[in-house]
């Protein structure tokens, strides 16, 4: 600018000398030249003003675009966090009319009313009784301020979350952002992120899962080292009989409420190789009252699978029994590197100092020093069948069923572990009320594995650990993906899309 001013001054001085010392003709030329120069300078000035205005408009446009992109990124992050904290919704589209091969018309975020699959702690429900606001998030298809106290952060809106393939292994999240003060479409930025979805099954299985189909539960001060899962009709109201204090580590463990997924079912006992019916009284080591080990044989030990048994097609050994009743110092050992399944048709009652699938001795329930630990699964109420009630005996504990006579038949509705007994197993008994007792003599190693039953009855206010949870959903269920959360990969990048006109 200084050079232009100096050149202009010199030119004007030269023209002044010409106008003073020149002839009349020359003065005319000077006048004409002055006019031309003036026009040129005027044109340059106008061009500079126009360029300044264009630069200003460009700067404003670029600023609006940057704000729109920042707002879209913020909105995208909000929905990524929503999906991460509620992984179940990764398998459902945002609206019932969302287009996508994997979308289901009857399920969508907009219809979610019980999506409480919190990974830690107890999920919080908002005013519309939807945990973590799934429905509210799905409804944000209109512009929403990122921060109502700072409008400079811009606005965002959900375009859609869709599942583009039938296997539902990929989710596409699309969000738009814009400057709060610029409603023009030129300032809108549309971003899309792809989320990889893998089948569930690897999450830690609940140490205790309650079906809650009739009857009452009470955990009192009992402790559970693992997640507790409840099938509640209202996921937003935690019953008074359970507290966060029932968890050993509330910072990493959860009370999960889940009414929309049914309780796992017990498989029926099959026939053929690998399936052994031990309900007949002529089977080896099965007493005449159809129990494994009667009260007269309190110190015996039996190992499964038996030496002559063959595995079924699934590689496991299956045994059908009327009741699992043991007391004293007896043992049930499971061979290393094997999987054994007990199908129990009535009561499970373990008392005294019984050890089932526990290596070592004393109060601990340890793994073997060498080899792989055997795995024991105990199913109750097999195929909906009732146990054969026996006459005689003294009290309900002497009967395969809890009824006092053959006309009062019941299925596996009681599971009792008392004294200093130790068990390492997975128990699934959908109609049973379970409890671990033993008073002050009971330590923290009574039951290791997972116990999934109808109700829990804490007959004492014992604050010891009743169940030490181990294993994942895939450890215990062949269809674990139907009950466990899907696994999702973190979003590391997004794609910018053209905004439709």
Buried (B, 14 or more C-beta within 10 A) or exposed (E): EEEEEEEEEEBEEEBEEBEEEBEEEEBEEBEEBBEEBEEEEEEEEEEEEEEEEEEEEEEEBEEBBBBBBBBBBBBBBBBBEBBBBBBBBBBBBBBBEBEBEBBBEEBBBBEBBBBBBBBEBBBEBEEEEBBBBBBEBBBBBEBBBBEEEEEEBBBBBBBBBBBBEEEBBBBBBBBBBBBBEBEEEEBBBBBBBBBEBEBBBBBBBBBBBBBBEEBEBBBBEBBBBBBBBBBBEEBBEBBEBBBEEBBBEBEEBBBBBBBBBEBBEBBEBBEEEBBBEBBEEEBEEBBEBBBBBBBEBBEBEBBBBBEEBEBBEEEBBBBBBBBBBBBBBBBBBBBEEBBBBBBBBBBBBBBBBBBBBBBEEEBEBBBBEEEEBBBBBBBBBBBEBBBBBBEEEEEBBBBBBBBEEEEEBBBBBBBBBBBBBBBBBBBBBBBBBBBBBBEEEBBEBBBBBBBBBBBBBBEBEBEBBBBBBBBBBBBBBEEBBBBBBBBBEEBEEBEEEEBEE
